[in-house]
Amino acid sequence: MPLVIPDGFLNAHWRFNLDGSTKTMSFANAYAHDGTSDAQAHADNLVTLFSSSSGWDKGEMASQWLIHSCYVEMNDGGTFSTGEGIANAHGTHGDLNILPPNSTYIVKKQTGLPGRNHRGRMYIPMLSTGEEDVDNNGRLSDTNYTTVGTRLVNFTSDAFTVDGALQHAVLLHETAETPTVIVSYALESLIATQRRRLR
């Protein structure tokens, strides 16, 4: 079932391309908004989390990765709208020995509430990790884990700096249930294979 976006909330999808691959990779995070900006303004603001020095900082993205866009779906007063902020900007960190393009970081979205319905994940493309940073068991090296963890903290906190109309991050549900506030994020050291999950 698709996720429900209630009045006063939006879902942002960051889309990436890897040189040499025909696939578009993405992940999403949802937010409450104050109604003072439209979907296009949100998209234009949020794409900068990967296309500038804010958030993940393209200086920490391998040069083979390109942030294509941020696509926003928004409900404001029962009216649905969309916007797409285009970046088409490559990372500037330099080339890495890129892992298979379906390899991803796993980030847990934690709400502090029990039950499967109150847990979520993001599968983020491996923007700042090369083959040399992952051991034979699929775990990030201590150094790379720290680097990626810092990028994650900056991404999740800077969203509210680049877009002042956002109020807090939330977990959307498949019913009209009120979205659950995300209280923290946790990066796992074990990498995964990307799946099409948009929570």
Backbone bond lengths (Angstrom), bond angles and torsions (degrees), N, CA, C in turn:
res aa  C-N    CA-C-N  psi(-1)  N-CA   C-N-CA  omega(-1)  CA-C   N-CA-C  phi
1 M - - - 1.457 - - 1.526 110.54 -
2 P 1.345 116.83 145.06 1.469 118.96 177.13 1.520 110.93 -71.79
3 L 1.313 115.57 156.12 1.452 120.61 177.31 1.528 109.64 -75.79
4 V 1.332 115.84 144.90 1.455 122.08 179.44 1.531 108.60 -93.63
5 I 1.333 116.51 130.84 1.466 121.71 176.72 1.536 107.14 -108.05
6 P 1.324 118.45 100.29 1.467 120.87 -178.18 1.535 111.82 -72.38
7 D 1.311 115.45 170.17 1.463 121.64 176.32 1.528 109.86 -56.91
8 G 1.325 115.36 131.96 1.459 120.11 178.14 1.508 114.67 92.53
9 F 1.350 116.93 10.24 1.462 120.69 -177.79 1.524 110.65 -133.40
10 L 1.325 115.54 161.20 1.463 121.52 175.92 1.516 109.37 -143.79
11 N 1.325 115.07 158.98 1.457 121.46 175.69 1.521 108.01 -123.32
12 A 1.328 117.00 126.27 1.464 122.48 -177.76 1.521 109.85 -110.06
13 H 1.322 116.09 130.48 1.464 122.74 -179.79 1.519 108.76 -116.35
14 W 1.328 117.10 119.05 1.463 121.29 175.61 1.526 108.07 -93.68
15 R 1.341 116.48 129.87 1.462 121.82 -173.79 1.529 110.37 -116.61
16 F 1.338 115.21 134.97 1.458 121.63 -174.88 1.522 110.50 -129.85
17 N 1.320 114.74 153.60 1.459 121.77 171.49 1.521 108.71 -127.49
18 L 1.327 115.35 146.11 1.458 122.24 177.51 1.516 108.12 -111.58
19 D 1.314 117.27 129.67 1.464 120.75 179.61 1.519 110.29 -51.39
20 G 1.328 116.24 131.39 1.451 121.11 178.85 1.512 114.51 90.05
21 S 1.334 118.49 -6.72 1.463 122.29 179.51 1.521 109.25 -113.51
22 T 1.329 116.16 142.64 1.466 120.86 178.53 1.518 112.07 -90.80
23 K 1.308 117.51 -3.14 1.459 121.70 -176.32 1.532 111.29 -89.53
24 T 1.325 115.30 146.51 1.457 121.85 170.81 1.520 107.53 -100.75
25 M 1.323 116.56 128.04 1.461 121.80 179.89 1.522 109.27 -108.37
26 S 1.319 116.40 145.12 1.459 118.36 -175.59 1.516 111.41 -150.93
27 F 1.309 114.79 164.08 1.459 121.88 168.36 1.522 107.03 -147.27
28 A 1.318 116.51 167.03 1.462 119.65 -174.16 1.518 112.02 -137.97
29 N 1.325 114.94 154.99 1.457 122.36 172.46 1.523 107.03 -145.05
30 A 1.320 116.82 143.11 1.463 121.62 -176.04 1.528 110.52 -110.64
31 Y 1.327 114.86 154.32 1.462 120.81 -175.84 1.526 110.76 -143.70
32 A 1.336 114.76 152.79 1.459 120.41 164.58 1.522 107.03 -83.02
33 H 1.343 116.76 145.38 1.465 120.23 179.13 1.523 109.76 -129.29
34 D 1.338 116.32 161.06 1.465 119.75 -175.01 1.523 113.34 -94.92
35 G 1.337 118.32 2.31 1.446 121.46 175.69 1.517 115.55 82.36
36 T 1.333 117.28 6.31 1.473 119.70 -177.01 1.531 112.91 -92.91
37 S 1.329 118.06 -7.59 1.461 121.57 179.36 1.522 109.40 -127.70
38 D 1.330 116.53 151.67 1.459 119.47 176.15 1.526 110.38 -89.95
39 A 1.329 115.84 174.86 1.463 120.54 -175.04 1.524 111.54 -62.16
40 Q 1.337 117.44 -37.81 1.459 119.60 -179.29 1.523 111.74 -65.64
41 A 1.318 116.85 -40.10 1.467 120.18 178.58 1.523 110.72 -64.20
42 H 1.330 116.75 -41.79 1.467 119.56 176.73 1.529 110.51 -60.29
43 A 1.337 116.69 -45.49 1.461 120.50 -178.25 1.528 111.01 -62.72
44 D 1.326 116.21 -43.24 1.464 119.86 179.71 1.525 111.60 -62.84
45 N 1.321 116.26 -37.23 1.462 119.98 178.91 1.527 111.72 -71.47
46 L 1.320 116.33 -46.49 1.462 120.48 -171.16 1.528 113.33 -73.14
47 V 1.325 117.79 -26.51 1.468 118.50 178.85 1.520 110.66 -65.08
48 T 1.331 117.76 -25.06 1.470 120.59 -178.73 1.522 112.76 -68.55
49 L 1.329 117.82 -11.89 1.460 120.15 177.82 1.533 111.74 -64.46
50 F 1.331 116.67 -18.41 1.465 120.72 177.31 1.527 112.90 -121.74
51 S 1.319 117.99 -14.51 1.471 119.83 -175.01 1.520 112.90 -101.49
52 S 1.337 117.75 2.52 1.463 121.19 -178.68 1.523 109.10 -137.67
53 S 1.317 116.30 -158.35 1.463 120.21 179.17 1.526 112.16 -90.58
54 S 1.341 117.13 0.30 1.464 120.59 176.14 1.523 109.91 -82.82
55 G 1.310 116.55 164.79 1.454 120.90 172.17 1.516 113.26 59.25
56 W 1.353 116.17 -123.23 1.466 120.86 -176.92 1.516 110.76 -67.81
57 D 1.332 117.40 -28.20 1.470 123.54 178.41 1.523 110.01 71.07
58 K 1.340 116.14 110.10 1.461 119.21 -176.92 1.525 112.04 -62.73
59 G 1.334 117.33 -15.54 1.451 120.64 174.52 1.511 113.02 -68.34
60 E 1.343 117.40 -13.84 1.467 122.62 176.63 1.524 111.40 -105.25
61 M 1.342 117.53 3.15 1.462 122.12 177.46 1.523 109.58 -95.80
62 A 1.335 116.27 134.95 1.463 120.08 175.73 1.522 109.86 -57.89
63 S 1.323 116.08 147.37 1.462 120.85 -175.61 1.525 113.13 -66.03
64 Q 1.345 117.20 -18.92 1.467 119.31 179.14 1.524 112.48 -77.71
65 W 1.339 117.44 -13.04 1.466 120.83 -179.47 1.522 110.27 -94.44
66 L 1.334 114.95 140.24 1.457 122.18 177.55 1.518 109.20 -124.06
67 I 1.337 117.04 126.74 1.462 120.36 171.03 1.521 106.12 -83.14
68 H 1.310 115.99 112.91 1.468 120.28 -176.91 1.519 111.66 -80.99
69 S 1.335 116.45 -52.37 1.467 118.24 -173.11 1.518 110.93 -166.94
70 C 1.321 114.52 171.99 1.461 122.20 167.99 1.524 106.76 -125.24
71 Y 1.311 116.26 122.99 1.471 122.87 -178.11 1.525 108.09 -107.80
72 V 1.319 116.60 125.83 1.463 121.57 -175.74 1.522 110.45 -116.66
73 E 1.334 115.31 131.05 1.467 123.09 171.01 1.524 106.82 -110.02
74 M 1.329 117.07 129.03 1.469 119.96 -169.69 1.524 111.09 -137.25
75 N 1.333 115.11 141.63 1.461 122.55 173.71 1.527 107.69 -116.62
76 D 1.320 116.16 117.39 1.467 121.19 179.37 1.517 108.47 -130.25
77 G 1.325 116.32 106.94 1.461 120.54 -179.30 1.507 113.42 67.04
78 G 1.337 117.11 26.15 1.457 121.00 -179.21 1.516 113.36 87.61
79 T 1.318 117.35 -2.80 1.462 122.16 177.01 1.525 109.39 -99.18
80 F 1.317 115.17 126.15 1.458 119.85 -179.37 1.521 110.22 -95.78
81 S 1.334 115.30 139.89 1.451 120.91 177.94 1.516 108.83 -147.64
82 T 1.322 115.62 163.34 1.458 120.95 179.42 1.525 109.47 -133.80
83 G 1.316 115.34 158.74 1.455 121.93 175.33 1.513 109.05 -150.20
84 E 1.315 116.47 153.41 1.450 120.30 178.44 1.518 109.86 -136.34
85 G 1.327 115.53 116.42 1.455 121.71 175.88 1.511 109.64 -92.49
86 I 1.310 117.34 117.62 1.462 122.31 -175.82 1.527 109.88 -94.24
87 A 1.323 116.00 134.49 1.459 120.88 177.44 1.528 111.82 -117.41
88 N 1.355 115.88 -53.15 1.468 121.79 -175.56 1.532 110.98 49.63
89 A 1.330 115.87 50.38 1.467 121.59 -176.99 1.527 110.32 -119.68
90 H 1.335 115.92 127.53 1.459 120.49 175.79 1.529 110.41 -79.51
91 G 1.328 114.94 155.36 1.448 120.08 170.61 1.515 109.62 -65.22
92 T 1.316 116.31 161.05 1.466 120.24 -177.70 1.529 112.35 -123.31
93 H 1.337 117.08 15.43 1.463 120.65 -177.66 1.528 112.48 -73.64
94 G 1.334 116.24 -21.53 1.465 120.48 -172.47 1.522 109.80 108.80
95 D 1.323 116.31 167.18 1.459 120.66 -177.21 1.526 111.37 -72.73
96 L 1.325 115.19 142.79 1.458 122.35 171.41 1.521 108.31 -120.69
97 N 1.325 116.97 161.88 1.458 121.18 172.75 1.525 107.46 -78.60
98 I 1.334 114.73 88.05 1.452 121.90 -169.44 1.523 112.29 -63.71
99 L 1.332 115.81 138.19 1.456 121.79 174.15 1.525 109.11 -76.40
100 P 1.344 118.44 168.24 1.467 120.15 176.09 1.536 110.04 -50.33
101 P 1.349 117.54 140.07 1.467 120.42 -171.95 1.523 115.44 -64.01
102 N 1.332 117.50 -13.32 1.469 118.05 177.09 1.527 112.15 -90.84
103 S 1.332 117.66 5.47 1.464 121.31 175.23 1.527 108.76 -80.20
104 T 1.310 117.00 137.64 1.468 120.35 -177.61 1.520 111.82 -141.68
105 Y 1.326 114.19 159.50 1.460 120.49 165.80 1.527 108.11 -76.71
106 I 1.322 116.46 149.19 1.463 120.93 172.06 1.520 107.76 -108.97
107 V 1.326 116.45 124.53 1.459 121.67 177.85 1.531 108.27 -122.10
108 K 1.312 115.96 120.94 1.457 120.62 178.06 1.526 110.46 -83.08
109 K 1.325 115.40 133.92 1.465 121.27 172.83 1.531 106.66 -96.95
110 Q 1.318 116.09 117.02 1.457 120.97 -173.89 1.525 111.07 -108.60
111 T 1.329 115.57 131.27 1.468 120.88 -177.12 1.524 113.14 -111.15
112 G 1.311 117.15 -13.75 1.463 120.09 -177.37 1.515 113.45 82.13
113 L 1.340 117.14 0.47 1.461 121.21 179.74 1.527 109.42 -107.39
114 P 1.341 117.32 147.98 1.465 119.95 -179.05 1.525 111.68 -78.04
115 G 1.321 115.37 160.87 1.453 120.66 173.80 1.513 113.06 101.21
116 R 1.321 114.41 147.14 1.460 121.10 -177.65 1.519 111.97 -60.88
117 N 1.313 116.68 -32.46 1.461 121.29 -177.58 1.523 112.35 -67.09
118 H 1.326 116.50 -15.17 1.461 120.73 -178.09 1.526 111.99 -111.73
119 R 1.341 115.18 25.33 1.458 120.91 174.89 1.526 108.47 -126.93
120 G 1.298 116.23 142.83 1.461 120.32 178.19 1.511 110.95 -143.31
121 R 1.320 115.58 171.05 1.462 121.10 179.41 1.522 110.01 -142.54
122 M 1.307 114.81 154.30 1.460 121.73 167.22 1.518 107.69 -118.57
123 Y 1.320 116.37 136.75 1.459 122.01 174.85 1.522 106.85 -109.64
124 I 1.324 116.51 97.37 1.462 122.31 -172.77 1.527 109.51 -95.88
125 P 1.345 118.00 131.14 1.470 119.88 176.39 1.527 111.54 -53.09
126 M 1.308 115.82 151.02 1.471 120.88 -173.10 1.529 110.82 -81.56
127 L 1.316 114.99 72.89 1.457 123.51 -171.78 1.524 113.02 -69.31
128 S 1.315 117.31 -28.42 1.470 120.93 -171.61 1.524 112.60 -125.13
129 T 1.325 116.72 26.92 1.464 120.94 -175.47 1.521 110.72 -135.86
130 G 1.329 116.96 133.14 1.455 122.54 174.87 1.520 110.71 -111.84
131 E 1.319 115.94 175.19 1.463 120.29 -179.67 1.527 111.66 -56.02
132 E 1.321 115.82 -34.37 1.467 120.08 -178.09 1.527 112.85 -69.00
133 D 1.329 116.77 -12.53 1.465 121.20 -177.42 1.526 112.90 -97.11
134 V 1.334 117.21 1.65 1.463 121.62 -177.02 1.523 109.03 -126.09
135 D 1.332 117.20 132.20 1.464 119.50 -179.12 1.527 111.24 -83.42
136 N 1.322 116.25 -178.95 1.466 120.63 -176.17 1.520 113.36 -67.00
137 N 1.324 116.72 -15.12 1.468 120.85 178.47 1.523 112.09 -96.26
138 G 1.334 116.91 5.20 1.460 120.06 177.11 1.514 113.85 81.48
139 R 1.336 117.00 24.27 1.464 119.99 179.54 1.528 110.99 -107.93
140 L 1.316 114.73 142.55 1.451 120.52 177.17 1.522 110.44 -67.55
141 S 1.320 116.47 143.75 1.454 119.37 173.70 1.527 109.22 -64.56
142 D 1.313 116.78 159.10 1.465 120.26 -179.70 1.529 111.02 -58.17
143 T 1.329 115.80 -41.57 1.463 119.82 -178.73 1.516 111.11 -65.35
144 N 1.334 117.29 -45.83 1.457 119.95 -178.32 1.522 110.98 -69.86
145 Y 1.331 116.56 -35.27 1.464 119.88 176.96 1.531 110.34 -59.49
146 T 1.317 116.62 -41.42 1.459 120.56 178.52 1.527 110.82 -65.71
147 T 1.336 116.27 -43.44 1.465 120.93 179.94 1.523 111.14 -61.31
148 V 1.320 116.19 -48.98 1.461 120.18 -178.43 1.526 110.30 -67.37
149 G 1.324 117.16 -37.51 1.464 119.90 177.16 1.517 112.28 -60.21
150 T 1.328 116.25 -39.29 1.464 120.62 176.94 1.519 110.82 -65.35
151 R 1.341 117.19 -42.17 1.473 121.44 177.56 1.526 109.95 -60.04
152 L 1.329 116.58 -41.55 1.463 121.10 -179.02 1.526 111.23 -64.03
153 V 1.337 116.32 -45.57 1.462 120.12 178.59 1.520 110.56 -59.53
154 N 1.332 116.49 -44.24 1.455 119.96 179.99 1.522 111.81 -64.41
155 F 1.334 116.52 -41.31 1.463 120.65 178.81 1.529 111.47 -61.23
156 T 1.331 116.56 -48.97 1.463 119.69 -174.79 1.527 112.35 -70.60
157 S 1.329 118.41 -31.89 1.467 120.46 -179.91 1.519 112.38 -84.86
158 D 1.344 116.93 -37.84 1.459 120.23 -176.68 1.525 113.00 -71.54
159 A 1.324 117.61 -15.92 1.470 119.56 176.48 1.524 110.73 -55.45
160 F 1.317 116.59 -35.93 1.463 120.94 -177.87 1.527 111.85 -83.23
161 T 1.324 116.27 -13.10 1.463 120.73 175.11 1.523 110.85 -84.52
162 V 1.335 116.12 -45.10 1.470 119.17 -178.90 1.523 111.90 -76.72
163 D 1.330 117.45 -19.76 1.467 121.31 179.73 1.523 109.47 -134.93
164 G 1.326 115.60 93.31 1.454 120.60 -176.20 1.511 114.54 -71.07
165 A 1.347 117.88 -7.16 1.466 120.79 179.29 1.524 112.10 -88.24
166 L 1.323 117.42 -2.32 1.466 120.62 175.43 1.520 109.13 -84.87
167 Q 1.336 116.36 145.38 1.461 120.63 -178.40 1.520 113.12 -107.02
168 H 1.322 118.04 -49.91 1.455 121.67 176.54 1.523 108.49 -163.14
169 A 1.326 116.66 158.92 1.462 121.81 178.06 1.521 109.59 -82.63
170 V 1.330 115.94 147.14 1.464 120.55 -176.89 1.523 110.96 -139.38
171 L 1.318 113.84 163.87 1.454 122.57 172.67 1.519 107.47 -104.31
172 L 1.321 117.05 118.63 1.462 120.89 177.40 1.527 110.20 -79.30
173 H 1.328 115.68 161.91 1.462 120.93 -178.77 1.525 110.49 -127.06
174 E 1.317 115.95 171.58 1.466 120.97 -179.05 1.525 112.13 -88.32
175 T 1.319 116.59 1.71 1.465 122.13 176.76 1.524 107.91 -125.56
176 A 1.312 116.60 -178.98 1.466 121.47 -179.51 1.521 112.72 -77.51
177 E 1.312 116.74 9.32 1.468 121.55 177.04 1.524 110.34 -54.80
178 T 1.327 116.67 142.69 1.459 120.70 178.02 1.530 109.94 -59.65
179 P 1.320 117.95 130.47 1.465 119.83 178.57 1.529 111.75 -55.75
180 T 1.318 115.57 147.05 1.456 122.04 -176.84 1.519 109.74 -94.64
181 V 1.326 116.71 132.37 1.463 121.36 -178.76 1.529 110.21 -68.68
182 I 1.314 116.31 132.15 1.470 122.05 175.09 1.524 107.87 -84.66
183 V 1.324 116.00 126.09 1.469 119.24 -178.26 1.531 112.76 -100.27
184 S 1.337 117.05 -20.51 1.462 119.54 178.55 1.522 110.03 -164.34
185 Y 1.323 114.41 165.97 1.467 122.23 177.12 1.520 107.89 -125.34
186 A 1.330 116.39 146.61 1.469 120.36 179.60 1.518 109.84 -134.44
187 L 1.322 115.61 120.10 1.458 121.31 176.85 1.521 109.51 -82.03
188 E 1.328 116.73 132.35 1.457 120.48 175.62 1.525 109.39 -90.93
189 S 1.318 116.20 146.76 1.468 119.98 -179.56 1.522 111.92 -78.06
190 L 1.339 117.13 -21.07 1.461 122.08 179.86 1.524 108.88 -88.90
191 I 1.346 116.60 128.57 1.455 119.66 -179.93 1.527 109.96 -81.63
192 A 1.333 116.27 169.24 1.463 120.26 -176.14 1.519 110.36 -139.69
193 T 1.326 115.28 178.50 1.458 122.86 173.65 1.513 108.56 -99.22
194 Q 1.325 117.00 130.64 1.463 121.20 -174.32 1.516 111.61 -62.16
195 R 1.327 114.14 138.72 1.459 122.36 174.02 1.510 108.10 -126.58
196 R 1.310 116.53 160.11 1.454 120.40 -177.85 1.525 110.13 -86.10
197 R 1.326 115.44 75.58 1.452 121.47 177.00 1.509 108.21 -117.92
198 L 1.329 116.67 132.88 1.455 120.45 -171.65 1.515 112.85 -116.02
199 R 1.302 118.82 18.48 1.459 120.22 178.39 1.498 110.63 -82.93
